[in-house]
Amino acid sequence: APPPIDTTAPVFQKVETEASFPGGQSSWSRYLVKNLRADVPSNNKAKPGRYTVVVQFVVSADGELSDVKALSNQGFGMEEEVIRVLTKGPKWIPAKQNGRNVKALKKQDVTFVVSE
């Protein structure tokens, strides 16, 4: 069983080093290309255009994600799809404060492009 999540640890809003996806931005992009179903909005009849979904979550000191929730409301299943991909993904690299791993809030945006 996974260790219990420490709910007493403070959640940092501002940290020296933000939590990040393992391997950085390029790995995150590759992960999205491989796992995100980009056709979700068009399958749900979204009009052509660019839609940016913003999701907020907590990254624990050991990289586990929790409290994943959408801050945007683009609809057409987009928020749910980003949350699905985040929660099934690997652990993140935790944020650092004073050289120690800390529990921190992270915002991540993902843009869907629906073509004509």
Secondary structure, DSSP 8 states (H G I E B T S, - for coil): ------TTS--BSS-SB--B-TTHHHHHHHHHHHH--TTHHHHTT--SEEEEEEEEEEE-TTS-EEEEEES----TTHHHHHHHHHHHS---B-EEETTEEE-EEEEEEEEEEE--
